[in-house]
Amino acid sequence: MASPSGDLADVAQGSGDLARSCAEVELIFLQMMAALAPHEKVNLLVDDVETEQAVRRRCTFDGADNITFHHVKTVDSWIRDYGPNFLVSDRSDTAYNDWLFNAWGNKYEA
């Protein structure tokens, strides 16, 4: 298995927890990608081609060509709650977390 590399992010969506501040969160995501992309690969999940094109138009920073877009429909940009987490040792050994998200102690329907 090839070692995973780069960062994984999901485009901020105008629903759920971010509905009230989506524009501000989008700007923060762009700033994060601008800081990361010149130095490492950024993998970005977007719902469709239209969303990819809208994001690409805003990626005018150095290293923007280091962003790989993946068309994957998601329901929330809090990818830390459902996305993969990988660990890579100095010897390139890999491991991952295989956990279930319980919606903050079943506060919400998961």
Secondary structure by P-SEA (a helix, b strand, c coil): ccccbbbbbbcccccccccccaaaaaaaaaaaaaaccccbbbbbbbccaaaaaaaaaaccccccccbbbbbcccccccccccbbbbbbccccbbbbbbcccccccccccc
